[in-house]
Amino acid sequence: MVAKVRSGKSIRGVLHYNEHKVQSGTAQLILASRFSCDIDRLSFHDKLNRFQKITMLNEKAKTNTLHISLNFDPGEKLSITQLQNIANTYMDKIGFGEQPYLVYNHTDAGHPHIHIATINIQPDGQRIDIHNIGRNQSELARKEIEIDFKLVKASSKSKQEHPLKPVQLQKVIYGKSETKRAITNTVNEVIRSYCFTSLAELNAVLKQFNIMADRGSEGTVMYENKGLMYSLLDPNGNRAGVPIKASSIYGQPTIANLEKKFAQNRDRRKPYKIPLRLKLDKILTSPSLTKDSFIQQLQKQNIQVLFRENDQGFTYGITLIDHGSKTVFNGSDLGKAYSAKALTDRFIPAEAKQPVTKVSKWAPKTQQEAVQPDLLAKEQSNLLEMLLGKADEGQQLMIPRKKKRKSRGFRR
């Protein structure tokens, strides 16, 4: 079993995420602990109001929400009753057994898993300390539950043979997906999986799935206040639909939170720098490398390359997305030899052809003639003289004689 604990500032966002899954048919509410009625009679507002009434008792606590996922091996077939018992046991062991919480069974991935939504504010207004809860209380609870329920251990060999797979990313099509849900799922998965160190690098990945993060133009209020919006893109790459504020998305992928991720990813992607350079070096040894062939050879290795061009068509930057290692690099980050200018200078024009050599009509036709150029030249010279001589002789023979002018007398 793998347990993931995420803290947040909005129980509304956690509820929206799971309730959208329920509405789309990929999740089911299986347990509502410390709620006053059966789960079938609970509306969204009943659930939200129950949590909010308690969190309002301690308004100083900004971080008041926990979103937990318990992930099981793909080979395990767990009943709803087993999942309920595991959830109750886990919450007791991490000190949240007396807290209100909701348990959702999700079916949108290749492995069974449940999500738990709860708060860390107690009915008396006191705050439960959640510092390092994932590393301490949760990790101890996980190990004990694996033994008690005879689950596949996260560190076991059989777990490695059947790794837990994240939700598969797919392109989001405008008009066919509910905007906020589609953006939330894709953005959170990209941020979790890929190593990027700037907003431009994040956008390079997001655009592969028809999504874009926009800060607005420099000098605008939105830009100065570090605002961020996420939008769907149409097939032409233009923004479509109503943009979604980063602060309203579950996980809050805001500029402030992304900047923390940028710093972490700089160290995380370092081991993948040299392997990517070696792949590029192998391709760049081709003597007749064009831009198209460069792109195609990288695609065969699951690497996406994006050329950034200005309005005049000048390439000023290059971004490489290695989908295998889930890392993003600017060409210049790999070294001077991999900058946009250095790479484009090595490409030959796609329309370039081999130069055509014009062959003289006097060129040798056989290898023997090529070996004896002097003899050939002499024969050609003799032939030319003979022709010229004949021409002179014929010219002399054909010179007409002048006729004598007859004198004519005058008649009288």
Buried (B, 14 or more C-beta within 10 A) or exposed (E): BBBBBBBBBBBBBBBBBBBBBBEEEBBBBBBBBBBEEEBEEBEEEEBBEBBBEBBEBBEEBEEBBBBBBBBBBBEBEBEEEBBBBBBBBBBEBBBBBEBBBBBBBBEEBEBBBBBBBBBBBBEEBEBBEBEEBBEEBBBEBBBEBBEEBEBBBBEEEEBEEBEBEBBEBEEBBBEEBEBBBBBBBBBBBBBEEBBBBBBBBBBBBBBBBBBBBBBBEEEEEBBEEEBBBBBBBEEEEEBBBEBBEBBBBBBBBBBEBBEEBBEEBEEBBEEBBEEBBEBBEEBBEEEEBBBEBBBEBBEEBEBBBBBBEEEEEEBEBBBBBBBEBBBBBBBBBBEEBBBBBBBBEEBEEEEEEEEEEEEEEEEBEEEEEEEEEEEBEEEEEEEEEEEEEEEEEEEEEEEEEEEEEEEEEEEE
